[in-house]
Amino acid sequence: MSLLTTSGLTVANMVNLLSSLPKGIEYPYVNDSTHTVVTIEEVVRPYGPITIKRWDPTKGETKNTAEPQTISTAMMNRIANAITNGIPINIDRLLGASYNTRSALETLLCHTPPFYYCYPGRIELIHGKTKIKAGHKHVIYLPEVPHDKGVLCERKLEHLEINEIPSKNVVYNALELPAHTPKSGKVDTDENRIHSQMQMAIYEIGCCLSLKTFIAQNDTGIRYKGKMLSEHESIITDLRTVPTIGAFDGAAAAGKLIDAIWLGDKSIPAVFEVEQSTGVTSGLTRMSNFKKTLPEYRGMRYIIVAPDEYREKVTREINKPEFDHLHAFYFPYSAVSEMLGLCQERKLKGVTEAFIETFLDDVFAK
């Protein structure tokens, strides 16, 4: 977690900056049109999480009625990795629809001395021509010229524009679902297709990380890139053939319907359940039963992959007492697309499976 980024800023540095802001003080949001205020309630060092409260006084809300919320380590890590000294970043764009406390974190950062808000111009492609238009709100990290703590400061930028012409597209490659799926007995639907696309995205990301991927037994009828899943070199269709699983009584049977599992030579880096239309509880239950059949493998992660709008539902289910032992993570679709796009655009080298943690949202509150 202390790896240096292009700015030299780490999660620990960010936590130290935020912990220097007095607790209980009402910090206004950057946007003048937003009347919300946020307070820091608790900071866990060295890497977070950070507990906050936020409310809108113009709507009759008060601190006493506001629910505590969490700024996660994963979110701070993604921002730290994206920051370069003197280069504006759009936090909303960086995080997409992920992390419902992203605006609160942006606000608190801008109240610390090295962070300013700014409005760089933006370059757009309109009818085949590039044009410079008024910019959106960004955050810029300028540790050499800090401002006073606890205040918001705008940094005026001249002759600096942000290119908003897309530099890459995320491509979900061709897949064919069987006419009737064993899982539901229904003809191919958009929901089934999206579910399978997420499985194949997990597979492609796994290939980039030099991992093999098990795909659920009841999804092996899928054809991907013109071939059956069993014909793909890095796809496993029978857990009994995997030494880290097949050697333990009941493990292969408990895991056969799990949507995807990453497999290393002697490790199980991640277990995934994709929740496109089914309940989150069923996926967590399958992962829980699977975990109980295995020894404690170091670095094994349990991950719920779900639409961005499922955040509250996923968070609620992950934090149920019966699933505490999983410490499950949330992998929103937008983050899957972001990571897949990176894998498609770049041939990553020397990156381990731990790289996925910068894209996960740690919504486990205990």
PALO-218441 format. One record per residue (C-alpha): residue in one letter; x negated, y negated, z. Coordinates in steps of 0.05 Angstrom, whole numbers, plus 5000, padded with zeros to 4 digits. Layout:
<nodes>
AXYZ...
</nodes>
This chain:
<nodes>
M500050005000S494049555007L491749614934L489648954905T494048654851T492248164796S493347604845G489847924904L496647904939T498748544975V505048745010A501448645076N499547935055M506847805036V509348065103N504347625140L506747015101L514047155116S512647315189S509446625196L516246315183P519946195249K525446695263G532646455270I531545835228E536545725171Y532945705105P537045425046Y537045774979V533045484921N539145344879D542744704897S549345014875T548545574925H550445404996T547946055026V542746025081V538246595105T534746745170I529247225188E531347695244E525748205248V519248355213V515949035216R508448995206P504349125166Y508649315106G515849155126P521649235120I524248545139T531148465169I535047845150K541947535157R545147085105W551746715100D555346145066P557745615117T562245285064K566445925064G567245925139E561946465148T557246455208K551046805230N554947185282T559347495229A553747625179E551348345173P543848485179Q540648655112T533848925093I528348675047S524849325031T517549495024A518849754954M521749094930M515948694959N511049174927R514149074858I513748324865A506548344891N504548774831A507748274783I504647634811T498747294778N495846644805G498846054768I503546464724P511046364735I515346984745N522847054742I524647494801D531647634777R528947874711L523348264743L528148654788G534148674741A540348864780S536049234831Y535649004904N541448604930T536848184974R532347944917S534947224921A533747214995L526647444986E525546924932T528246384979L523846585037L517546634994C518745934968H518845685041T511745945050P505845485032P503045844970F509745944934Y513345414893Y519545444849C519145174778Y522845124712P518145284654G520745194583R522845824547I521546044476E527546374443L528646694376I534846384345H536946564274G529946784258K526746154285T523246044351K525645464393I523645184461K529445074508A530444864580G527845384628H530745824682K528445834754H521746184766V517046274825I509646094819Y504046304866L498845744879P494745924941E489545384925V494644814933P499245014990H505244595011D508044495080K511045115113G518545165118V520344705060L522144814988C517544494936E518444464861R512244514817K512844104754L509944464694E507944124629H506444474564L507945154593E513345594564I515746304577N516546754517E523547054520I522847424454P523348164474S516648504471K519149214476N525449644472V526950244515V528850824470Y532851414495N531151954445A536252384409L539552934450E545253404435L549853664490P553354334482A560554274459H562854514527T558354414586P558054974639K558254434693S565054134676G568154524619K569253864584V567353644515D561353174511T563152494541D559351844552E558452014626N555452694609R550952384558I548351844605H547152374658S542952774609Q539352154584M537052014655Q534552734662M530652664597A527851984620I525452324684Y522252864641E518752354596I516151964656G513752614686C509952784622C506452104626L504252284697S501852984675L507453334711K512153894690T519653804701F524954304721I531854164692A538054434725Q540055134703N546954904681D543954364636T539354814595G544254804536I541754104518R537754024454Y532653454459K528653184400G531453754358K529254314406M532354704463L529754494531S526355164540E522155024478H518954394508E512054534536S512854134600I519954354618I521154914668T527855264666D526755794720L524355604790R522656324806T516456244761V513955644802P509055884857T510655314904I518055504902G518756224879A514456484937F519756274989D526256655001G532356284976A528555684950A529555814875A536955954887A537755324929G534454894876K537255184811L542754654805I538454054824D538353574765A530753494759I524553684798W517453444783L512253984791G504753924798D499654484801K500454564876S505554024892I512753814886P512153054878A519552894870V526553204871F531952814833E539552814834V542952394780E549652114803Q553251854742S560252094758T559752594816G559452404889V552752224920T554152694978S553953314933G547053144907L544252984976T547153645002R543654034946M537053694962S538053815037N539354555027F533254604981K528754255031K530654735086T527955325046L520955035036P514954845078E513454105088Y509853935024R505853285030G508252724985M514953054967R520152524952Y527752604949I530852114900I537951924881V538351654810A544651234800P547550624766D545549954795E552749814816Y552550434861R547550114909E552250044969K555050744960V548051054953T545450675014R551450885056E550751625038I543151655045N543751385116K548651905140P545652285200E545852965164F541152695110D536152345156H530952895146L530652735071H528851995077A531651945007F530151384959Y534551024909F532250984836P537050514799Y538250604725S534949934710A528550154744V528750824706S529250424641E523649964662M518950544679L520750934616G519450314574L512650234605C511050964591Q513350894519E509350254507R502950444542K498951084549L497851054624K491351354649G489051514719V496051384748T498651884798E505852074815A505551574873F506351034819I513751174820E514350884890T513550174861F520150294824L524050614881D528450244930D527450485001V534550405027F533650875086A534750435146K532350865204
</nodes>
